[in-house]
């Protein structure tokens, strides 16, 4: 009765347009589902959407850079309604969307037969920004995904420097911005484990790569990553 009453007061809404829907865990209306830009042709390592297909499905960055993660799973392209939906989750308090976005990641992992991780973790947020926003959207998505997969969610990393937002930087500046900013947290909890690292959006893969580097250095066996969306190829 209580759940039914709460659904009347706060009915589930589409994660992209806000229209009332029936399914709470996969809250997407039919119109938005039909309009979603799915990431169908992507780099086989970082998940970046590709306009031009290279012979081995590697973007130019993954041809040049050493990636500390094995693969990034990305179901959607960061544009149009996907961009608006994620911005709503990050900056407008639409925390409930994290469950739907985690469901997209879950389906992508199933579709690509991804290895089952020993634990799920997330890109950390500095306590100043966490205090300003009130929540870490990457943690919320990781928590929802952990429930779907029945895999424990573990805090493995901490951010010790308050850095500029990565979205405002390009190229080398993204790497320099994060140098020394992220460190392991209680390495004994993930040593020798296969880890799935969660974030909301990947652009150049720098944040994921820095996090994966720290996890590997602290003893993690293999690092896979997943984000709900990736920006079109720009790097």
Residue pairs with C-beta under 8 A, 6 or more apart in sequence:
7 24
11 20
12 20
12 21
12 22
12 23
12 24
12 27
12 96
13 19
13 20
13 21
13 27
13 96
14 20
14 21
14 27
14 28
14 29
14 32
15 27
15 28
15 32
15 85
15 88
15 89
15 94
15 96
15 97
15 100
15 101
16 28
16 29
16 32
16 36
16 81
16 82
16 84
16 85
17 29
17 31
17 32
17 81
19 29
19 31
19 32
21 27
21 28
21 29
24 99
25 99
25 100
25 103
26 100
26 103
27 96
27 97
27 99
27 100
28 36
28 100
32 81
35 80
35 81
36 76
36 81
36 82
37 76
37 77
37 79
37 80
37 82
38 75
38 76
38 77
39 47
39 49
39 74
39 75
39 76
39 77
39 229
39 230
41 49
41 50
41 53
42 48
42 49
42 50
42 57
42 74
42 230
43 50
43 57
43 58
43 59
43 62
43 233
44 56
44 57
44 58
44 71
45 58
45 59
45 62
45 67
45 69
45 70
45 71
45 72
46 59
46 61
46 62
46 67
46 72
46 202
46 205
46 208
46 230
47 71
47 72
47 73
47 74
47 202
47 227
47 230
48 59
48 61
48 74
48 202
48 205
48 230
48 231
48 232
48 233
48 235
49 74
49 77
49 230
49 231
49 232
49 233
50 57
50 59
50 233
51 232
51 233
52 233
59 233
59 235
60 235
61 204
61 205
61 235
65 209
67 205
67 209
67 212
68 209
68 212
68 213
68 215
68 216
68 223
69 197
69 205
69 208
69 209
69 212
69 223
69 224
69 225
70 222
70 223
70 224
71 114
71 224
71 225
72 202
72 205
72 208
72 224
72 225
72 226
72 227
72 230
73 105
73 108
73 109
73 112
73 114
73 224
73 225
73 226
74 108
74 202
74 226
74 227
74 228
74 229
74 230
75 104
75 105
75 107
75 108
75 228
75 229
76 82
76 104
76 228
76 229
76 230
77 229
77 230
77 231
77 232
78 86
78 201
78 203
78 229
78 230
78 231
78 232
79 231
79 232
82 228
82 229
83 229
85 97
85 101
86 97
86 101
86 200
86 201
86 228
86 229
88 94
88 97
89 95
89 97
89 98
89 101
89 137
89 200
90 133
90 137
90 200
91 133
93 134
95 135
95 137
95 140
98 137
98 140
98 141
98 143
98 144
99 144
101 141
101 200
101 228
102 141
102 142
102 144
102 145
102 148
102 228
103 144
103 148
104 228
105 141
105 145
105 198
105 226
105 227
105 228
106 145
106 148
106 149
108 114
108 226
109 149
109 226
114 224
115 194
115 222
115 224
116 149
116 151
116 194
117 151
117 193
117 194
117 195
117 196
117 224
118 151
118 190
118 193
118 194
118 195
119 151
119 152
119 153
119 154
119 156
119 189
119 190
119 193
119 195
119 196
120 142
120 145
120 146
120 149
120 151
120 152
120 153
120 154
120 195
120 196
120 198
121 142
121 153
121 154
121 155
121 156
121 157
121 190
121 195
121 196
121 197
121 198
121 215
122 136
122 138
122 139
122 141
122 142
122 153
122 155
122 197
122 198
122 199
123 138
123 157
123 197
123 198
123 199
123 207
123 208
123 211
124 136
124 138
124 155
124 157
124 158
124 159
124 182
124 185
124 211
125 133
125 136
125 138
125 139
125 159
126 159
126 160
126 161
126 162
126 163
126 181
128 162
129 162
130 136
137 200
138 198
138 199
138 200
139 153
141 198
141 200
141 228
142 153
142 198
143 153
145 151
145 153
145 196
145 198
145 226
146 152
146 153
151 196
154 189
154 190
155 185
155 186
156 184
156 185
156 186
156 187
156 189
156 190
156 195
156 215
156 218
156 220
157 182
157 183
157 184
157 185
157 211
157 214
157 215
158 182
158 183
158 184
158 185
159 181
159 182
160 180
160 181
160 182
160 183
161 180
161 181
163 177
163 178
163 181
164 177
166 174
166 177
166 178
166 203
166 206
166 207
167 203
169 177
171 204
171 235
174 203
174 204
174 206
174 207
175 206
175 210
178 206
178 207
178 210
181 210
182 210
182 211
182 214
183 214
184 214
184 215
184 217
184 218
187 218
187 219
190 215
190 218
190 219
190 220
191 218
191 219
191 220
192 219
192 220
192 221
193 220
193 221
194 220
194 221
194 222
194 223
194 224
195 215
195 220
195 221
195 222
195 223
195 224
196 224
196 225
196 226
197 208
197 211
197 212
197 215
197 223
197 224
197 225
197 226
198 225
198 226
198 227
199 207
199 208
199 225
199 227
200 227
200 228
200 229
201 227
201 228
201 229
201 230
201 231
202 208
202 225
202 227
202 229
202 230
202 231
203 230
203 231
203 234
203 235
204 235
208 225
208 227
211 223
212 223
212 225
215 223
216 223
